[in-house]
Amino acid sequence: MTRIIQTLKQLRSEGIEGYFAMKYAEFAKDTPVAQESYADLADRVAAVISEGVFLEVGPGPAFISIEIARRMPQAHIIGLDISKTMIGIASRNVAEEGLSGRITVHCGDAAEMPFHDTEFDFVVSGGSLHHWSNPVRVLDEIYRVLRPGRLALISDLRRDASKEKVDELCRHIKSGLMRWGLRHSVREAYTQEGIRELLSRSRFKEAERIELDDPFGLDMFIWLRKPNEVSGK
């Protein structure tokens, strides 16, 4: 009963968005499999680019940006998140790592990015695609802010992930709320076919490649490239 009362007090003071943002940030920091997934995504980015100006869409607590910065001393990373609570958490995490000069986080809508055309050398997003209310619009914005010839990497859960794989990962998650969140997110995610359909309606038109070699068997990695020569809008 005491725990329920504490939860209700937090919900009243922080709101639904703030409460779940804080709980997710705690999970992301304290769960080894989550940290492994952030490191894996950063390794994939570091394999194709070593410096430049990066954008992370939906950075949450900024652990992916932090992992990228650790691998690339010449990278400057800008995060864009719609959650004001997450912006505060991310800023604190970045400061604790001594990376405030190289990672900055901004509050904003990815469907209306506050950035100039062709501003970024690379765009990355981990685990936020299934939350985008207008995914085609966000994809078009990623296309707009990318420099010609440059890559984007979007990682997200797969709707067709096997129940066995989901159950296996849940065994590594202590929080009941986060276990529920994982199962809910899998249901809200896309299949490969769904991703290809989204891309066909975006300015990208198609993926450069889609990888399914996630060590946990739950994620897909969608590689996108903006053409070197772009004509019209």
C-alpha positions as CSV (number, residue, x, y, z in Angstrom):
1,M,0.0,0.0,0.0
2,T,2.9,2.4,0.9
3,R,4.4,1.9,-2.6
4,I,1.0,2.6,-4.3
5,I,0.6,5.8,-2.3
6,Q,4.2,6.9,-3.2
7,T,3.4,6.2,-6.9
8,L,0.2,8.2,-6.8
9,K,2.1,11.1,-5.2
10,Q,4.7,11.0,-7.9
11,L,2.0,10.9,-10.6
12,R,0.3,13.9,-9.0
13,S,3.5,16.0,-8.8
14,E,5.2,15.0,-12.1
15,G,2.3,14.0,-14.3
16,I,2.1,10.7,-16.4
17,E,4.9,11.8,-18.8
18,G,7.2,12.9,-16.0
19,Y,6.6,9.7,-14.0
20,F,7.3,7.3,-16.8
21,A,10.2,9.3,-18.0
22,M,11.9,9.1,-14.6
23,K,11.1,5.3,-14.3
24,Y,12.5,4.6,-17.8
25,A,15.7,6.6,-17.0
26,E,16.2,4.6,-13.8
27,F,15.7,1.4,-15.8
28,A,18.1,2.5,-18.5
29,K,20.8,3.3,-16.0
30,D,20.5,0.3,-13.8
31,T,19.8,-2.5,-16.3
32,P,22.9,-4.2,-17.9
33,V,21.0,-5.4,-21.0
34,A,19.8,-1.9,-21.7
35,Q,23.4,-0.5,-21.4
36,E,24.6,-3.3,-23.7
37,S,22.0,-2.3,-26.4
38,Y,23.1,1.3,-26.2
39,A,26.8,0.3,-26.6
40,D,25.9,-2.0,-29.5
41,L,24.1,0.8,-31.4
42,A,27.0,3.1,-30.8
43,D,29.4,0.5,-32.2
44,R,27.3,0.3,-35.3
45,V,27.5,4.0,-35.8
46,A,31.3,4.1,-35.1
47,A,31.8,1.5,-37.7
48,V,30.7,3.9,-40.5
49,I,31.7,7.4,-39.3
50,S,34.3,8.8,-36.9
51,E,33.5,12.5,-36.6
52,G,31.1,15.2,-37.5
53,V,27.9,16.8,-36.2
54,F,25.3,14.1,-35.1
55,L,21.6,14.3,-34.3
56,E,20.0,11.8,-32.0
57,V,16.2,11.7,-32.3
58,G,14.5,10.8,-29.1
59,P,17.6,10.5,-26.9
60,G,15.7,9.9,-23.7
61,P,18.4,9.8,-20.9
62,A,21.1,10.3,-23.5
63,F,23.0,7.1,-23.0
64,I,23.3,6.4,-26.7
65,S,24.8,9.9,-27.3
66,I,27.2,9.3,-24.4
67,E,28.3,6.0,-25.9
68,I,28.9,7.6,-29.3
69,A,30.8,10.5,-27.7
70,R,33.1,8.0,-25.9
71,R,34.0,6.3,-29.2
72,M,34.4,9.5,-31.2
73,P,36.4,12.3,-29.6
74,Q,35.7,14.5,-32.7
75,A,31.9,14.2,-32.6
76,H,29.5,16.8,-31.5
77,I,26.0,15.4,-30.8
78,I,22.7,17.2,-30.5
79,G,19.7,15.4,-29.0
80,L,16.1,16.3,-29.7
81,D,13.4,15.0,-27.3
82,I,9.8,16.0,-26.9
83,S,9.9,15.2,-23.1
84,K,10.9,18.1,-20.9
85,T,11.5,15.6,-18.1
86,M,13.9,13.6,-20.2
87,I,15.7,16.8,-21.3
88,G,16.5,17.5,-17.6
89,I,17.6,13.9,-17.0
90,A,19.7,13.8,-20.1
91,S,21.4,17.0,-19.3
92,R,22.4,15.7,-15.8
93,N,23.7,12.5,-17.3
94,V,25.8,14.3,-19.9
95,A,27.2,16.7,-17.2
96,E,28.1,13.7,-14.9
97,E,30.1,12.2,-17.8
98,G,31.9,15.5,-18.4
99,L,30.5,15.8,-21.9
100,S,28.5,19.0,-21.7
101,G,30.8,20.6,-24.2
102,R,30.1,17.9,-26.8
103,I,26.5,16.8,-26.2
104,T,23.6,19.2,-26.0
105,V,19.9,18.3,-25.7
106,H,16.9,20.3,-26.9
107,C,13.2,20.0,-26.3
108,G,11.3,19.8,-29.5
109,D,9.0,17.8,-31.9
110,A,10.9,15.6,-34.4
111,A,8.1,16.2,-36.8
112,E,9.0,19.9,-36.8
113,M,12.8,20.0,-36.2
114,P,14.3,23.3,-35.2
115,F,17.3,22.8,-37.4
116,H,18.6,24.0,-40.8
117,D,18.6,22.0,-43.9
118,T,21.6,19.7,-44.4
119,E,22.9,20.5,-40.9
120,F,24.0,17.0,-39.8
121,D,26.6,14.4,-40.8
122,F,24.7,11.5,-39.2
123,V,21.3,10.9,-37.6
124,V,20.6,8.2,-35.1
125,S,17.6,7.1,-33.2
126,G,17.2,4.1,-30.8
127,G,13.9,2.8,-29.6
128,S,11.7,5.9,-30.4
129,L,10.3,5.1,-33.8
130,H,7.2,3.3,-32.5
131,H,6.4,6.4,-30.5
132,W,6.3,8.8,-33.5
133,S,2.7,9.9,-34.1
134,N,3.6,11.0,-37.6
135,P,6.5,8.7,-38.7
136,V,6.5,9.7,-42.3
137,R,6.8,13.4,-41.3
138,V,9.7,12.5,-39.0
139,L,11.4,10.6,-41.7
140,D,11.1,13.5,-44.0
141,E,12.6,15.8,-41.4
142,I,15.5,13.4,-41.0
143,Y,16.0,13.5,-44.7
144,R,15.9,17.3,-44.7
145,V,18.5,17.9,-42.0
146,L,20.9,15.2,-43.3
147,R,23.7,16.3,-45.6
148,P,23.6,14.8,-49.1
149,G,25.3,11.4,-49.2
150,R,25.1,10.9,-45.5
151,L,23.6,8.1,-43.4
152,A,20.9,7.7,-40.8
153,L,20.5,4.7,-38.5
154,I,17.1,4.0,-36.9
155,S,16.9,1.1,-34.4
156,D,13.6,-0.1,-32.9
157,L,11.8,-3.2,-31.7
158,R,10.2,-5.6,-34.1
159,R,6.5,-6.4,-33.8
160,D,7.2,-9.9,-35.1
161,A,9.8,-10.7,-32.4
162,S,9.1,-14.1,-30.9
163,K,7.4,-14.5,-27.6
164,E,10.3,-16.6,-26.4
165,K,12.8,-13.8,-27.1
166,V,10.5,-11.2,-25.4
167,D,10.2,-13.5,-22.3
168,E,13.9,-14.1,-22.3
169,L,14.7,-10.4,-22.2
170,C,12.0,-9.8,-19.5
171,R,13.9,-12.1,-17.2
172,H,16.7,-9.6,-17.2
173,I,14.4,-6.7,-16.3
174,K,13.7,-6.2,-12.6
175,S,11.0,-3.6,-12.9
176,G,7.5,-4.9,-13.5
177,L,6.5,-1.5,-15.1
178,M,9.4,-1.8,-17.6
179,R,8.5,-5.5,-18.4
180,W,5.0,-4.3,-19.2
181,G,6.5,-1.4,-21.2
182,L,8.6,-3.8,-23.3
183,R,5.7,-6.0,-24.2
184,H,3.5,-3.0,-25.0
185,S,6.2,-1.5,-27.1
186,V,6.7,-4.7,-29.1
187,R,3.0,-4.6,-29.9
188,E,3.2,-1.0,-31.0
189,A,6.3,-1.6,-33.2
190,Y,6.6,-2.3,-36.9
191,T,7.5,-5.3,-39.0
192,Q,10.0,-5.1,-41.8
193,E,7.1,-4.8,-44.3
194,G,5.6,-2.0,-42.3
195,I,8.9,-0.1,-42.3
196,R,9.3,-0.5,-46.0
197,E,5.7,0.8,-46.5
198,L,6.5,3.9,-44.3
199,L,9.7,4.6,-46.2
200,S,7.9,4.3,-49.6
201,R,5.8,7.3,-48.5
202,S,8.8,9.3,-47.3
203,R,11.5,11.2,-49.1
204,F,13.9,8.3,-48.6
205,K,11.6,6.0,-50.6
206,E,13.5,2.9,-49.4
207,A,16.1,1.7,-46.9
208,E,19.7,1.2,-47.9
209,R,19.5,-2.0,-45.8
210,I,17.7,-3.5,-42.8
211,E,19.6,-5.6,-40.4
212,L,18.2,-8.1,-37.9
213,D,21.4,-9.2,-36.2
214,D,20.4,-7.8,-32.8
215,P,22.0,-10.0,-30.0
216,F,18.6,-10.1,-28.2
217,G,16.6,-11.0,-31.3
218,L,14.1,-8.1,-30.7
219,D,15.4,-5.1,-32.7
220,M,15.9,-4.2,-36.3
221,F,18.4,-1.6,-37.6
222,I,17.2,0.5,-40.5
223,W,20.0,2.2,-42.5
224,L,18.9,5.2,-44.6
225,R,21.0,7.2,-47.0
226,K,20.3,10.6,-48.5
227,P,21.4,10.7,-52.2
228,N,24.4,12.8,-53.1
229,E,22.4,14.7,-55.6
230,V,19.0,15.9,-54.4
231,S,16.6,17.5,-56.9
232,G,13.4,19.2,-55.9
233,K,11.6,18.6,-52.6
